[in-house]
Amino acid sequence: MSAVAARRKTVRLRVGDMVTGWSYVEPEGRGQELPQLIVGTVSQIGSGWTGVDDAVAYVWVRLPSGREAKALTGELEKTTDTGAGAGGPGHLLRRD
């Protein structure tokens, strides 16, 4: 079994899982942007390209607004709460 196949069997998040946590900001963007609290549905695991995101395990989360946010898997928790689609916090704006 390849390393990629083995990793896929141990992934704790799957497409369609409801999650809550913090968005990920790339190092070069941290001077202009802060992580934001997000609630939504996992829409993609990683970049979709083998080996591209091996150093940083991330997912894309679809927010109630329809936009997507990038998040590290370690910064997310699965939730069964469907409040995000029913007026939950969704994507909170940062405060300056």
Secondary structure by P-SEA (a helix, b strand, c coil): ccaaaaaaaacccccccccbbbbbbcccccccccbbbbbcccccccccccccccccbbbbbbccccbbbbbbcccbbbbcccccccccccbbbbcc
